[in-house]
Amino acid sequence: MGMIEPIPLRMNDATMVRIIRKLAQDSCNVFVTPHAKKRMRQRRITLTQVLTCLRKGFISEGAHQDINGSWKCTLQQLCIVMRVEIGLLL
């Protein structure tokens, strides 16, 4: 019996948002890199704002794969005082 060829996963924006929102319901599933923490400090963005963006934001740069095969997108959430925009990797 031969090996079964894997079927490549195709991600669309709706699926990506659904996965992100489900994962972001528990903040333990969210990992903030040292680079992201530095940028958050520079931009005065709190972890609460990031979590809100993950849970309620909309995609401003669509789902795409990077050179390593990981799925990426950019989410945006408009706040009263500022726009919070985050890049993320699944």
N, C-alpha and C positions, 0 to 999 in steps of 0.2 A: 504494500500500500504506500503510495507516494505522499509527499508532504503537501498540505493544502496551502495555497498561496493566500496571504492575508489581503483583505480588501482595504485599500487606503481610506481613511476617515476623511470625509468632506464636511467641513464645518461652515455653517452659515451664521449670519449675525444673530438671528433669533435663537438658535441653539446655543450659541456662545453666551448670550445674555442670560438664558435660562440656567445654564450651568454655573455661571458666575454668581448669580443671585442665590442659588441654592447653597453653594459653598460659603458665600459671605454671611449667611444667616448665623453661622457660628464663627466668631472672630478667631478661634483657634486654627481655622483653615486658611487664614490670611497670613502670608509671610511678607514682611517689608524688608527689602534688601538694605544694606548700609548706604548705598547710593541714593535710594529712594528716601531714606530717613534724612540724609543731608539736604536733598532737594525740598523735602517737606519743611525743614527748619528754615531754609532760605526763603521759601514762599509763604511761611507762616500757615501751613496747612496741618490740621490735627488728624490724629488717627480716626477720630469720630467722623470727620469730614470724608476721609478716605472710605471708611466703611459705609457711610451713607451713599457715596458715589457708587460703590460696588453694588449696593442693594437697590438703588433707585435710578441710577444714571442711565444714559443712553449712549449707544456706540457712535463716536464721531470719526473713528478710523476703523474700517471694517476688519473682520476676522481674516487673518492671513497666516501662513506658516513662515517661520524664520529659517535660516540656513540649517539649523539643527533639527527641523521638523516639528518644533513646538508651535502651538497656536498663540497668536498675539492679537490684541486689539487695543484701542484707546477708548475709555469711557469718559463721559462728561456729565457733570451734575451742576446745575445752576443754583447758587445760593443767593440769599438776599444781598450780600455784600460782594461776593466774588464768584468767579467760575472755577470749579475744581475739575481738573482734567488729569487722569492717570493712565499710564500705560501699564498693561498687565500681560502675563504669560500664563498659559495653561499647560 
